[in-house]
């Protein structure tokens, strides 16, 4: 199973380009990290490995949000930010230094050096926010200033998490994890609303994906309302009602994109199937608030389903597009998409329907998730590490 990535009539340019644009190092780091870290967590969950500085579920939650997901978000924003502003974003030594900071944060949480781990994990989103602010401010790109604020908010959540772990403040680290998940959900909702209808109509002629201003406002406003409720510590029925209303808004949004028209184009249907997990997450979040289902199911519907599926889909599409290659998913990509989406389905549906099988579900889901991102890492190393096939910069 080998992906033909180059044009058949031309040999790819030689040389390295891993730090030529933000998506390159961060997509590679994120895919390798996803392939390795989730099986490590499954072994911890199974009792076969001891826990590190961050015990058990806290390490898994922290690393999936502040490690894996944040790496992809930063890589995407550095890449898209250059297009949005026509200004340079980090490349070369600066980009390498930011990647090294992210990597140091991943290593330090596995050591006894808790203060150093805290500093690195707070410094990375702050450094990324500062690096993104430079082109945004130069270009006056006010439409996207909020991304800078969201990165700063993630740094604040990371700070709260580690300060609690260090005993400096008396608060639950789960509050910081929830705030970080709310930020990631908002980023997913915003970016999916921008790109999924566009990619659908561009990639599937006659698909007819549509957007309605009222639905868009309702979908994003209700996500923000959930985030505010979590910041204020509001729980129970009021939050359940808001979450279920948000589920309806996002399901309506998704149906307007006409996902059934994308079934023959893997590069597009993966985004639709991934986004379908957003209303599922919101519905489970509402049910979890009143004790009808385990809150863990809502968490994994978002992280494994929506984020995992959108990440694998966007990492392939943007890597192909920004290296001058045809926007077409081959067999490796399709297998990777199916593996990641099945991992989410296994992790959520099996414990929901048969709680006694949760341990097996976690193990199978981890294997599928790891396989999907390992396929990406192996197949896309030549794409991410070599110059564009068309000779353009980036």
N, C-alpha and C positions, 0 to 999 in steps of 0.2 A: 504494500500500500504506500504509494509514493505520490506526492503532490507535484505536478508539473507547474512550476511557478514562473519560469522564464518564457519569453517569446521564443518559439522554435527557431526563428531565423537569426537570432542574435544572442551572442554570449553575454552574460551579465558583466557589468563593470567589476574590476577587481579592487581590492582594498577594503578597509574596515570603515563602518559608518555607524557603529553602535551608539555613539553619542552625537549624531547629527541632528536629532530632533527628539523631543520628549517622549514620544510613544515607544521608541526603540528600547532603551534600557528598562523602562518601567513595565512594559508589557512582558518582556522576557523574565524579569525578576518576579513579577506577580504570578506568571504561569508556573514557573519552577517552584515557587513558594506554595502555591495552591496544590501542586502535585505531591509535595512532601509533607506539608504541615497537617493537612486533614487526616491522612493515615496515622500520623503521630498522635493526633488527638484521639482517633478511634482506638489506638492501642492504650492510651491513658484511660479512656472511658471503659475499656474492657478490663482494666486492672493489670495489664501486662507491662506497663511502663510507669515509673514514678513521675510525680508532678515536678514542675520547675518553680522558679520564683513566683510566678502567678499560678496559683493552684487550680488544677482541673478546668472546669468550665470557664473560669475567668481568663485563663490563657487563650483558650480557643476563641472566645468572644472578642477579646482584645485584638488578637492577631488577625482575625477575619475582617475586622473593621479598620483598625489603625495600621494594619500591615497590608494584606491582600487588596482590599477594596480601595484604600486610600492611594496605593501605588497606581492602580489603574486610573483613578480619578485625576491624579496629578499628571500622569502621562498624557491622558486625553486633553486636559485643559491646556497644558503646554503646547500641544499640537494644534488644537482648535483655536487657542488664543492667538497664535501667529496669523491664522486666516482671518479671525475676527478683527484684528487691529492693524494688520500689515506691518507689524513691528516684530523684531526678533524676540524670541523666548529662549530660555537657557539651552545652550548647546556646549559641546566641548568639555573643557575642564569644569566649568560651573555645573553642568548637567551631571558629570561624573561624580562631583563632590556631593550633590544632592542624592544621587543613587547610593553613594557610600554611606551617607547619613541614614538613609532608610535601612540599608543592610545592617549597619551597626545597631540600630534600634531592635531589629529582629534577633540579633545574636545576644544582645545584652539582657533581654527578658529571660534568656535561658541560663543566666549566670546569677550568682549571689549579689551582684553589684546593682542593687535596686535603685539607688539614687542616679547612677549613670544611665540606667534604662529609662528612668523617668525623664531625665533631661533630653535624651535622644528622641524619645517618642513625642515630646512636646515641641522640640526644636524643628522636627521635620515639617509638619504642616505649617508652622510659622514661616519657615524658610521658603516653602512653596508659595505661600500667600504673598510674601514680599517679592519673590521672583515674578509672580503673575501680575502684581500691582504695577510694576514698572511699565510694561507695554500697555496695560489698560489705561493708566493715567496719561501716558504720552499721547495715546490715540483718543482720549476722552470717551472711551467705550463704556458709557454709563449703563448701558443695558446689561452688562455682565459684571458690574462691580460687586453684585451680591455674592459671586463665587469667592471673592477675596474674604468677605465676611464669613462665609460658610467654612472656609479653611481655618480661619481664626477661631470660630466656634468649636471646630473639631479639636484644635489645640487646647482650648479650654476644657473640653470634655476629657481629653487625655490627661491634662494636669489634675483635674478632679479625681480621676481614677487612680493615678499613682500617689497622689497626696493621701488618699484614703488607705492605700496599701502600705504606705510608709508610716501611718498612724498620726499624720499631721492634722487631718480633719476627721470628724466623726460623721461619716455619711456612707451610704451603700455604694459600692462601685457599680452596681447594676443600674443606678440612676445615670451615671456617666455613659454606660453602654447604651442605655435606651435613648439618651440624647443623641449620641453618635448615630444610632440606627435611624432616628427621625431625620437627621441631616442627610444621611445617605438616601433615604426614601425620597426626600424633597429633590435631591440632585437627580435621582432616577426619573422622577415624575417630570421635571423640567426638561431634561435632555431627551427623554423618550418622546415627549410631546413635540420637540423640535425636529427630531431626526426620523422617527419611525414612519410618520405619514409621508415625509419627503422621500425616504428610501423606498417605501412601498410603491409610490407613484412613479419613481424613476426606474425601479427595478422590475416592476410588473405593469406593463402597459395596459391601461384601462382598469387598473385596480380600483380606482375611485375612493381612495382613502381621504376622509374629510375631517375638518376640525370645526367645532362650533364654539364661539367665544364664551357663551354661558357655561357650557360643560367644562371648558378649560379652566375658567375662573373657579368654578365649584370644586373641581378636582384638586387644584393646587391650594385653594383656601382651606379646604377641609384637612389636608395634610398639615398645613401650618397650624391649624387649630389643635390637632393632635399633639404636635410638637410643643405648643404653648402649654397644653394640659400636662404633658410630661414634665416640662420645666417647673411647673407649679406643684407637681406632685398630686394632681387630681386623678382619682381612680373611680372604678365602679360603673354604675349604669350611665351617668352622663357621658363619660368617655366612650362607653360601648355604643351609645346611640350615634355619636359623632363618627366613630370608626365604621359603623355599618353604613351610615350615609355616604362616607367617603368610598366605601366598597362599591356602592351603587354608581356613584359618579365616575369612578375609574373603569368599571365594567362598561358603562355607556360610552365613555371615551374610546375604549378598546374596540367596541363594536363599530363605531364610526370609521375606524381604520380598515374595516372589511378584511379581517385576517384570513377568512376562508379563500380569498382570491390569491393567496401567496403560497399555496401548498406545493407548487412545483419549483419554487425558488428558495433553496435552503438558506441563502444569505439573508433573506427577508423573513421567512417563517420563523427562524430561530428568535428573532426580536419580538415577534407577536406572541409566540408561546411563552417567552420569558416575561413579557409584560402582563400576560394573563395572571401571573402569580401575584401581581400587585393587589387587585381586588380580593384575591383569595387571602392574602396576608391581612388585609384590612378587615375582612369578615372574621377571620380567626382571631384577630386582635380584639374585636368587639366581643366575641364569644368568650374569649379568655378573660376579659375584664369582669365577667359575671360568673366565672367559674365553671363554664360549660365544657371547655376544652383546656388542655395544657397550654400555657403561654409559649412554651417552647415550639409548638407547632406554628404559631404566627411568626416567631423569630426565623425559623428555617424556611418558611414560605417566602419571606423577604430575602434572606441572605443566600440560601442555596438556590431558590427558584428564580426570583426576579433579578437579583444582583448577579448570581452566577450565570444565568442564561444570557442576560444583556451583556455581561462582560465578555463571554466567549464569542458572542456574535459581533460585538463592536471591535474587539481586538483583532478579529480576522478581517473585517471590512476595512477598518481604518489602516491596518498594516498593508493590505493590498493596494488600497487607493493611494496612500502616501508614499508608496515605493514604485508607482507607475505600472502596476500589474493589473490585469483584467479583474473586474469585480465579479468573480465567479467562485463559488464554493465547490471544491472537489470532494473526493471520498474521505480524506482525512478530516476535513472540516465537518462534514456531515456526521461522521462517526463521533467526533468530539462533541458536537451539539447534542446528539442523542444521549451520549453518556452523561453529560452534565444535567440535562433536563430529567433524565431517568433517576439520577442521584437525588434530585430535589423531590421527585414524586415518591421515591422509596422512603426518604427521610420524613416526609410529612404524612403520606397516606397510610403507610403501614402502622405507625404508632397510633394514628387516629382510629383506625379500624380494628386493630389488634394490638393493644398496648403490651401484651406479654412478649411480643416479638420485637420490642424496641431495640434491644442490643443487636440482634441480627440485622435490623434495618439500618442502624448506624454503621455497622461494618460493611454491609453491601453498598450503602450510599457513599461511604468514604472511598471504596475501591472504584466505583464508577466515576466519582468526581476527580479522583487522582488520575485515572486513565484519560479522561477528557482533556485535562489541562496538560498532562504529559504529552499527549499527541500534538497539542498546539506548540508546546515548547520545542519538541524535536522537529516538527515540520516547519516552524517559522523562524528557527534560528538563522537559516540562510537569508530569509527575508529581512529580519531585523538587524542583522550584523553587516550586510553588504549595501553598497550604494544603490540608489534608485536605478532601475533598468533603463530609464529614459534619459539618464545623465543629468537630471535636474537636481538642485540642492534639496536636502531634507531627509 
